[in-house]
Amino acid sequence: MRVRSATEADLPGILELAGEVEHWFGPMVAEPGFHRALHKHIADDRALVASDADQLAGAVLFGGAAPRYAVHWLVVSERARGRGAGRQLMDAVIDRLTAGRGLAEAEIVEVVTFGVDHPGAVTSGARAFYERLGFVPAEAAEDGPEGGSRQVFRYQRASPA
């Protein structure tokens, strides 16, 4: 698995990945706002892709600035789930956001994922994935465009004991 900056040439593959999860996240592939977000994140070097044998296995959009960073969107293809693409993408995001210095004690990374009662909460594995990475469930977030519940998950480096 190789993680690299996304380019405009990756747009068809990213949209294909988005199509795999629209049933959980609501419409994206035909949404102009999603296309604008993709172009902006790519132009700002805030989009990464994971590829496996010249095929996109995942993508992530991220942003923010110290002390609060955000993962705006993360998707891993169904065929690649459980093979490390998500973890590699998240590791690369943290590295990029912190310029390779690691997360400082006062800094946090937030992601909004499925609420506990959302049908995709278990099926997608997203909540368990973020918890394995050290994120903890926090406050509820605004419902998704498909009407499903959402929750903020937050990662903050633990204080030295």
BALOBA-1460 file (C-alpha; in Angstrom, 3 decimals):
// residues 161
<rec num="1" residu="m" x="0.000" y="0.000" z="0.000"/>
<rec num="2" residu="r" x="1.399" y="3.382" z="-0.987"/>
<rec num="3" residu="v" x="0.125" y="6.731" z="0.354"/>
<rec num="4" residu="r" x="0.730" y="9.907" z="-1.629"/>
<rec num="5" residu="s" x="-0.721" y="13.342" z="-2.300"/>
<rec num="6" residu="a" x="-3.845" y="13.242" z="-4.434"/>
<rec num="7" residu="t" x="-3.792" y="14.903" z="-7.848"/>
<rec num="8" residu="e" x="-6.506" y="15.980" z="-10.243"/>
<rec num="9" residu="a" x="-5.851" y="12.746" z="-12.161"/>
<rec num="10" residu="d" x="-7.125" y="10.850" z="-9.089"/>
<rec num="11" residu="l" x="-10.581" y="12.463" z="-9.242"/>
<rec num="12" residu="p" x="-12.298" y="9.606" z="-11.122"/>
<rec num="13" residu="g" x="-10.951" y="7.066" z="-8.615"/>
<rec num="14" residu="i" x="-11.897" y="9.224" z="-5.623"/>
<rec num="15" residu="l" x="-15.406" y="9.633" z="-7.018"/>
<rec num="16" residu="e" x="-15.616" y="5.870" z="-7.486"/>
<rec num="17" residu="l" x="-14.678" y="5.441" z="-3.818"/>
<rec num="18" residu="a" x="-17.304" y="8.029" z="-2.845"/>
<rec num="19" residu="g" x="-19.897" y="6.069" z="-4.808"/>
<rec num="20" residu="e" x="-19.198" y="3.020" z="-2.641"/>
<rec num="21" residu="v" x="-20.294" y="4.858" z="0.516"/>
<rec num="22" residu="e" x="-23.093" y="7.149" z="-0.628"/>
<rec num="23" residu="h" x="-25.628" y="4.843" z="0.984"/>
<rec num="24" residu="w" x="-24.071" y="5.801" z="4.342"/>
<rec num="25" residu="f" x="-23.057" y="9.422" z="3.738"/>
<rec num="26" residu="g" x="-25.648" y="10.670" z="1.289"/>
<rec num="27" residu="p" x="-25.091" y="11.954" z="-2.246"/>
<rec num="28" residu="m" x="-21.577" y="13.001" z="-3.174"/>
<rec num="29" residu="v" x="-20.614" y="11.841" z="-6.662"/>
<rec num="30" residu="a" x="-23.031" y="14.171" z="-8.486"/>
<rec num="31" residu="e" x="-22.843" y="16.994" z="-5.920"/>
<rec num="32" residu="p" x="-21.053" y="20.157" z="-7.120"/>
<rec num="33" residu="g" x="-20.163" y="21.065" z="-3.526"/>
<rec num="34" residu="f" x="-18.337" y="17.771" z="-3.062"/>
<rec num="35" residu="h" x="-16.458" y="18.316" z="-6.337"/>
<rec num="36" residu="r" x="-15.460" y="21.832" z="-5.202"/>
<rec num="37" residu="a" x="-14.228" y="20.408" z="-1.883"/>
<rec num="38" residu="l" x="-12.174" y="17.756" z="-3.695"/>
<rec num="39" residu="h" x="-10.557" y="20.309" z="-6.026"/>
<rec num="40" residu="k" x="-9.804" y="22.677" z="-3.115"/>
<rec num="41" residu="h" x="-8.289" y="19.964" z="-0.922"/>
<rec num="42" residu="i" x="-6.157" y="18.698" z="-3.814"/>
<rec num="43" residu="a" x="-4.975" y="22.224" z="-4.694"/>
<rec num="44" residu="d" x="-4.080" y="22.864" z="-1.036"/>
<rec num="45" residu="d" x="-2.236" y="19.510" z="-0.734"/>
<rec num="46" residu="r" x="-4.794" y="18.444" z="1.879"/>
<rec num="47" residu="a" x="-5.893" y="15.269" z="0.092"/>
<rec num="48" residu="l" x="-4.113" y="11.932" z="0.176"/>
<rec num="49" residu="v" x="-4.774" y="8.638" z="-1.566"/>
<rec num="50" residu="a" x="-3.683" y="5.103" z="-0.805"/>
<rec num="51" residu="s" x="-3.061" y="2.930" z="-3.824"/>
<rec num="52" residu="d" x="-2.639" y="-0.783" z="-4.150"/>
<rec num="53" residu="a" x="-1.500" y="-2.257" z="-7.451"/>
<rec num="54" residu="d" x="-2.286" y="0.990" z="-9.317"/>
<rec num="55" residu="q" x="-5.839" y="1.035" z="-7.970"/>
<rec num="56" residu="l" x="-7.072" y="3.498" z="-5.349"/>
<rec num="57" residu="a" x="-7.735" y="1.758" z="-2.061"/>
<rec num="58" residu="g" x="-8.651" y="4.866" z="-0.074"/>
<rec num="59" residu="a" x="-8.673" y="8.631" z="0.157"/>
<rec num="60" residu="v" x="-8.730" y="11.263" z="2.877"/>
<rec num="61" residu="l" x="-9.408" y="15.006" z="2.989"/>
<rec num="62" residu="f" x="-8.101" y="16.960" z="5.970"/>
<rec num="63" residu="g" x="-7.370" y="20.433" z="7.250"/>
<rec num="64" residu="g" x="-7.201" y="22.737" z="10.202"/>
<rec num="65" residu="a" x="-4.284" y="24.333" z="11.969"/>
<rec num="66" residu="a" x="-2.678" y="23.965" z="15.372"/>
<rec num="67" residu="p" x="-4.063" y="23.342" z="17.895"/>
<rec num="68" residu="r" x="-7.178" y="21.845" z="16.210"/>
<rec num="69" residu="y" x="-7.022" y="19.666" z="13.122"/>
<rec num="70" residu="a" x="-9.809" y="17.855" z="11.303"/>
<rec num="71" residu="v" x="-10.268" y="14.855" z="9.088"/>
<rec num="72" residu="h" x="-13.014" y="16.014" z="6.737"/>
<rec num="73" residu="w" x="-13.614" y="12.755" z="4.876"/>
<rec num="74" residu="l" x="-12.017" y="9.317" z="4.856"/>
<rec num="75" residu="v" x="-12.999" y="6.372" z="2.710"/>
<rec num="76" residu="v" x="-11.426" y="2.972" z="2.148"/>
<rec num="77" residu="s" x="-12.730" y="0.736" z="-0.615"/>
<rec num="78" residu="e" x="-14.620" y="-2.309" z="0.514"/>
<rec num="79" residu="r" x="-12.036" y="-4.580" z="-1.104"/>
<rec num="80" residu="a" x="-9.204" y="-2.926" z="0.843"/>
<rec num="81" residu="r" x="-10.782" y="-2.712" z="4.306"/>
<rec num="82" residu="g" x="-8.833" y="-4.486" z="7.002"/>
<rec num="83" residu="r" x="-5.577" y="-4.298" z="5.043"/>
<rec num="84" residu="g" x="-4.073" y="-1.186" z="6.643"/>
<rec num="85" residu="a" x="-5.028" y="1.497" z="4.114"/>
<rec num="86" residu="g" x="-7.062" y="3.519" z="6.624"/>
<rec num="87" residu="r" x="-4.357" y="3.420" z="9.282"/>
<rec num="88" residu="q" x="-1.681" y="4.395" z="6.749"/>
<rec num="89" residu="l" x="-3.813" y="7.301" z="5.523"/>
<rec num="90" residu="m" x="-4.433" y="8.526" z="9.078"/>
<rec num="91" residu="d" x="-0.742" y="8.199" z="10.002"/>
<rec num="92" residu="a" x="0.148" y="10.232" z="6.905"/>
<rec num="93" residu="v" x="-2.471" y="12.875" z="7.787"/>
<rec num="94" residu="i" x="-1.029" y="13.337" z="11.288"/>
<rec num="95" residu="d" x="2.467" y="13.511" z="9.809"/>
<rec num="96" residu="r" x="1.416" y="16.143" z="7.261"/>
<rec num="97" residu="l" x="-0.592" y="18.224" z="9.706"/>
<rec num="98" residu="t" x="2.204" y="18.317" z="12.256"/>
<rec num="99" residu="a" x="5.083" y="18.598" z="9.753"/>
<rec num="100" residu="g" x="6.438" y="15.270" z="10.962"/>
<rec num="101" residu="r" x="6.907" y="16.422" z="14.562"/>
<rec num="102" residu="g" x="3.998" y="14.411" z="15.952"/>
<rec num="103" residu="l" x="0.969" y="15.691" z="17.775"/>
<rec num="104" residu="a" x="1.818" y="18.066" z="20.616"/>
<rec num="105" residu="e" x="0.065" y="17.573" z="23.949"/>
<rec num="106" residu="a" x="-2.353" y="20.504" z="23.489"/>
<rec num="107" residu="e" x="-3.255" y="19.630" z="19.895"/>
<rec num="108" residu="i" x="-6.251" y="17.566" z="18.858"/>
<rec num="109" residu="v" x="-7.539" y="15.891" z="15.719"/>
<rec num="110" residu="e" x="-11.288" y="15.593" z="15.235"/>
<rec num="111" residu="v" x="-13.357" y="13.529" z="12.876"/>
<rec num="112" residu="v" x="-17.107" y="13.273" z="12.546"/>
<rec num="113" residu="t" x="-18.315" y="9.721" z="12.002"/>
<rec num="114" residu="f" x="-21.484" y="7.705" z="12.432"/>
<rec num="115" residu="g" x="-23.511" y="8.021" z="15.593"/>
<rec num="116" residu="v" x="-23.955" y="4.830" z="17.601"/>
<rec num="117" residu="d" x="-27.492" y="4.311" z="16.216"/>
<rec num="118" residu="h" x="-26.554" y="4.832" z="12.544"/>
<rec num="119" residu="p" x="-26.908" y="1.676" z="10.407"/>
<rec num="120" residu="g" x="-23.358" y="2.163" z="9.105"/>
<rec num="121" residu="a" x="-21.858" y="2.424" z="12.594"/>
<rec num="122" residu="v" x="-21.153" y="-1.300" z="12.834"/>
<rec num="123" residu="t" x="-21.299" y="-2.339" z="9.181"/>
<rec num="124" residu="s" x="-18.658" y="0.158" z="8.078"/>
<rec num="125" residu="g" x="-16.411" y="-0.455" z="11.068"/>
<rec num="126" residu="a" x="-15.712" y="3.302" z="11.242"/>
<rec num="127" residu="r" x="-16.335" y="3.790" z="14.962"/>
<rec num="128" residu="a" x="-14.212" y="0.773" z="15.920"/>
<rec num="129" residu="f" x="-11.508" y="1.918" z="13.475"/>
<rec num="130" residu="y" x="-11.197" y="5.355" z="15.071"/>
<rec num="131" residu="e" x="-11.252" y="3.883" z="18.577"/>
<rec num="132" residu="r" x="-8.393" y="1.519" z="17.639"/>
<rec num="133" residu="l" x="-6.411" y="4.592" z="16.557"/>
<rec num="134" residu="g" x="-6.965" y="6.215" z="19.967"/>
<rec num="135" residu="f" x="-9.880" y="8.515" z="19.125"/>
<rec num="136" residu="v" x="-12.596" y="8.797" z="21.753"/>
<rec num="137" residu="p" x="-16.291" y="9.500" z="21.180"/>
<rec num="138" residu="a" x="-17.243" y="13.064" z="22.092"/>
<rec num="139" residu="e" x="-20.309" y="15.217" z="21.506"/>
<rec num="140" residu="a" x="-23.032" y="14.576" z="18.957"/>
<rec num="141" residu="a" x="-22.670" y="16.318" z="15.605"/>
<rec num="142" residu="e" x="-25.265" y="17.506" z="13.113"/>
<rec num="143" residu="d" x="-27.050" y="14.668" z="11.314"/>
<rec num="144" residu="g" x="-25.666" y="13.684" z="7.925"/>
<rec num="145" residu="p" x="-27.357" y="14.621" z="4.640"/>
<rec num="146" residu="e" x="-29.016" y="11.202" z="4.509"/>
<rec num="147" residu="g" x="-30.552" y="11.893" z="7.946"/>
<rec num="148" residu="g" x="-28.322" y="9.540" z="9.949"/>
<rec num="149" residu="s" x="-26.800" y="10.505" z="13.277"/>
<rec num="150" residu="r" x="-23.193" y="11.650" z="13.547"/>
<rec num="151" residu="q" x="-20.731" y="11.958" z="16.407"/>
<rec num="152" residu="v" x="-17.428" y="13.757" z="16.875"/>
<rec num="153" residu="f" x="-14.464" y="11.537" z="17.678"/>
<rec num="154" residu="r" x="-11.417" y="13.267" z="19.114"/>
<rec num="155" residu="y" x="-7.766" y="12.298" z="19.355"/>
<rec num="156" residu="q" x="-5.368" y="14.033" z="21.708"/>
<rec num="157" residu="r" x="-1.960" y="12.786" z="22.675"/>
<rec num="158" residu="a" x="-1.963" y="11.527" z="26.234"/>
<rec num="159" residu="s" x="-0.068" y="13.545" z="28.814"/>
<rec num="160" residu="p" x="3.079" y="11.868" z="30.106"/>
<rec num="161" residu="a" x="2.419" y="10.141" z="33.424"/>
